[in-house]
Amino acid sequence: MLEAMHVAATGMQAQETRIQVLANNLANADTPGFKVSRARFQDLLYVEERLPGSQSSQISFVPTGTSIGLGTRTASVDKIMTEGNLEQTNNPLDVAIQGDGFLQILLPNGTLAYTRDGSLRLNQNGQLVTLDGYLLTPAITIPQGTSTLANSGVTIAPGGQVSVQLNNQPVPTQVGQIQLVRFLNPSGLQPLGQNLYQQSETSGPPQIGIAGENGFGTILQGYLEMPNESVVQEMVGLIEAQQAYEAGSKAVQMSDQMYSTANNLVR
């Protein structure tokens, strides 16, 4: 009975983890570039009271055996790196990646991070930065006086070429090239918060390329990639997790009642 309480408790802990993951997905329902997470679980060790195939007589064998499970545990929380829907913003500094790839960001400590959030802005030096002021790399500087209003000033091509209109010249001047980065296992990237990821041992090394070439995605100006989640699906998952948690609590209560009944037998 004590074992049953422990087994049920592991299930309740697993559902707590699942609810926390689902709640984080819902909290980021409007976060550009956000990728949903999914909790994955594994069953724990088994107590083998009777092995399958063990002899029950000189000429017969047990067909299935008796294995009692000890519960479950969280095996991983996976990032689902499918592409989200695109939302038009009409901001010429917003970019969305259609297909494979990440933007490369330089952090203040000198390390690199990666993001699918293309909410770019200008800093005091005219450089393209994230909403937290982290530099896009390679650095791209928009000349002073260039208009950043929609349909004027800055043009970002599907291949990532950034051009500006200078001194009413008929031909735009290219001022930079947005590079994309991809990984063999993007789900292995380490989330940092602030819509950023960092390379890990399991993500593989970064592969740098140009948008639209060699399998890299293309860049769409004036759009943002929204989260790759369905709010309805997340809500259904919350209901399932709640019901599973309640079932686990019932198992704990029943085990406790049985334990109390057994104790009262000797009084």
C-alpha positions in Angstrom: 0.0 0.0 0.0 2.9 2.3 0.8 4.3 1.4 -2.6 1.0 2.3 -4.3 1.0 5.8 -2.6 4.6 6.3 -3.9 3.6 5.2 -7.4 0.6 7.5 -7.5 2.7 10.4 -6.2 5.1 10.1 -9.1 2.2 10.3 -11.5 1.0 13.5 -9.7 4.5 15.0 -9.9 4.6 14.2 -13.6 1.3 15.9 -14.2 2.5 19.0 -12.3 5.4 19.2 -14.7 3.1 18.8 -17.7 0.8 21.5 -16.4 3.7 23.9 -15.8 4.9 23.3 -19.4 1.4 23.8 -20.8 1.0 27.0 -18.7 4.2 28.4 -20.1 3.0 27.6 -23.7 -0.2 29.5 -23.0 1.6 32.4 -21.3 3.7 32.8 -24.6 0.7 32.7 -26.9 1.6 36.1 -28.3 5.4 35.8 -28.1 7.0 36.1 -31.6 9.3 33.2 -32.5 8.2 31.2 -29.5 8.4 27.4 -29.8 6.1 25.3 -27.7 7.4 22.6 -25.4 6.2 19.1 -24.7 6.8 17.1 -21.6 7.9 13.5 -22.2 7.7 10.8 -19.6 9.2 7.3 -18.9 8.1 4.5 -16.7 10.3 3.7 -13.7 11.9 0.3 -12.8 9.7 -2.8 -12.3 9.6 -5.2 -9.4 9.9 -8.7 -11.0 7.9 -11.0 -8.8 7.8 -13.7 -11.5 9.8 -13.5 -14.7 8.1 -14.3 -18.0 9.2 -17.7 -19.2 10.1 -19.0 -15.8 9.2 -22.7 -15.2 6.0 -23.5 -13.4 6.5 -27.2 -13.8 8.8 -29.7 -15.5 7.0 -29.2 -18.8 5.3 -25.8 -18.6 6.5 -22.1 -18.4 4.9 -18.9 -17.3 3.7 -17.0 -20.4 3.7 -13.5 -19.1 5.2 -13.2 -15.6 4.4 -10.6 -12.9 6.0 -7.2 -13.1 4.9 -4.4 -10.8 5.8 -0.9 -12.0 7.1 1.8 -9.7 5.7 4.9 -11.4 6.8 7.5 -13.9 9.3 10.3 -14.2 9.9 13.3 -16.6 12.3 12.1 -19.3 12.6 15.4 -21.1 10.9 18.6 -22.1 11.2 18.9 -25.8 11.1 22.1 -27.9 8.9 21.6 -31.0 10.7 23.5 -33.7 8.0 23.6 -36.3 7.2 26.9 -38.1 4.5 29.2 -36.7 2.0 31.3 -38.6 3.2 34.6 -40.0 1.6 37.9 -38.9 1.9 41.1 -40.9 3.1 44.1 -38.9 3.9 46.6 -41.7 7.0 47.5 -39.7 9.9 47.5 -42.2 12.4 46.4 -39.5 10.4 43.3 -38.6 11.4 40.1 -40.4 10.1 36.5 -40.4 12.0 33.5 -41.5 10.0 31.2 -43.9 11.7 27.8 -43.5 14.9 26.7 -41.8 17.2 29.1 -40.0 17.8 31.4 -37.0 19.0 35.0 -36.7 22.4 35.3 -35.0 22.6 37.6 -32.0 25.7 38.9 -30.2 25.2 39.0 -26.4 26.8 41.6 -24.1 29.2 38.9 -22.8 30.5 38.3 -26.3 28.8 34.9 -26.8 26.4 34.2 -29.6 22.7 33.4 -29.3 20.0 32.5 -31.9 16.4 33.5 -32.3 13.4 33.2 -34.6 12.0 36.5 -33.3 12.6 39.0 -36.0 11.4 42.0 -34.0 14.4 44.2 -35.0 14.9 47.9 -34.0 17.6 50.5 -34.3 19.9 51.5 -31.4 21.5 54.9 -30.9 24.2 54.1 -33.4 21.7 53.0 -36.1 22.5 49.3 -35.8 19.9 46.6 -36.0 19.3 45.1 -32.6 16.7 42.9 -30.7 14.1 44.4 -28.4 16.6 44.0 -25.6 19.2 45.9 -27.5 21.4 42.9 -28.4 23.2 43.3 -31.8 22.3 41.4 -34.8 25.5 39.9 -36.2 27.0 40.5 -38.7 26.3 44.1 -37.6 24.1 46.1 -40.0 24.0 49.9 -39.7 21.3 52.0 -41.2 22.6 55.4 -42.2 21.4 58.4 -40.3 18.4 60.1 -41.9 17.0 56.9 -43.5 13.2 56.7 -43.0 12.1 53.6 -41.2 8.4 54.1 -42.0 6.5 51.4 -43.9 7.1 51.3 -47.6 10.0 53.7 -47.5 13.7 53.9 -46.6 14.7 50.4 -45.7 14.2 47.3 -47.9 15.0 43.8 -46.8 15.1 41.3 -49.7 14.0 37.6 -49.3 17.8 36.8 -49.5 18.5 39.0 -46.5 20.1 41.9 -48.4 19.4 45.2 -46.5 19.2 48.3 -48.7 18.4 51.9 -48.0 17.4 54.9 -50.2 20.1 57.6 -49.9 19.9 61.2 -51.1 17.0 60.4 -53.4 19.2 58.2 -55.5 17.2 56.1 -58.0 19.0 52.9 -57.0 18.9 51.7 -53.4 22.3 51.2 -51.6 23.0 47.9 -49.9 24.2 48.4 -46.4 24.3 44.8 -45.1 23.4 41.1 -45.4 21.4 39.2 -42.9 22.9 35.8 -42.4 20.9 32.8 -41.2 22.2 30.0 -39.0 20.8 26.5 -38.7 21.6 23.4 -36.6 21.4 19.7 -37.3 19.3 19.2 -34.1 17.6 22.6 -33.4 15.5 20.9 -30.6 18.8 20.5 -28.8 19.4 24.2 -28.5 19.5 25.6 -24.9 16.7 28.1 -24.3 18.0 31.3 -22.5 14.8 33.3 -22.3 14.3 36.6 -24.1 13.4 34.5 -27.2 17.0 33.4 -27.4 18.7 30.0 -27.8 22.3 28.9 -27.3 24.3 26.2 -28.9 24.6 23.0 -26.9 26.5 19.7 -27.3 23.4 18.0 -28.8 22.4 20.8 -31.2 25.5 20.4 -33.3 27.7 23.3 -34.5 26.1 26.3 -36.2 25.9 26.3 -40.0 26.0 29.8 -41.5 24.4 30.6 -44.8 22.4 33.0 -46.9 18.6 33.0 -46.9 17.2 31.1 -49.9 20.4 29.2 -50.6 21.4 25.6 -49.7 18.2 24.8 -47.9 18.0 27.9 -45.8 14.6 29.7 -45.4 13.8 33.0 -46.9 13.2 36.3 -45.2 9.9 38.2 -45.3 10.0 41.9 -44.4 7.2 43.4 -42.4 6.1 40.1 -40.8 6.7 38.2 -37.6 6.5 34.5 -36.9 4.0 33.8 -34.2 4.1 30.8 -31.8 3.6 27.4 -33.3 0.9 26.5 -30.9 -2.9 26.0 -30.8 -4.5 27.5 -27.7 -7.3 25.0 -28.0 -4.8 22.1 -28.0 -3.0 23.5 -25.0 -6.3 23.9 -23.1 -7.3 20.3 -23.9 -3.9 19.2 -22.6 -4.5 21.1 -19.4 -7.9 19.4 -18.9 -6.2 16.0 -19.5 -3.4 16.8 -17.0 -5.9 18.0 -14.4 -8.0 14.8 -14.7 -4.9 12.6 -14.5 -3.7 14.5 -11.4 -7.1 14.0 -9.8 -7.0 10.3 -10.6 -3.5 10.1 -8.9 -4.8 11.9 -5.8 -7.7 9.4 -5.6 -5.2 6.6 -5.8 -3.2 8.2 -2.9 -6.4 8.6 -0.8 -7.5 5.0 -1.5 -4.1 3.6 -0.5 -4.2 5.7 2.7 -7.7 4.3 3.5 -6.5 0.7 2.9 -3.4 1.3 5.1 -5.6 2.7 7.9 -7.9 -0.3 7.6 -5.0 -2.7 7.8 -3.7 -1.0 10.9 -7.1 -1.1 12.6 -7.2 -4.9 12.2 -4.7 -5.4 14.9 -6.5 -3.2 17.5 
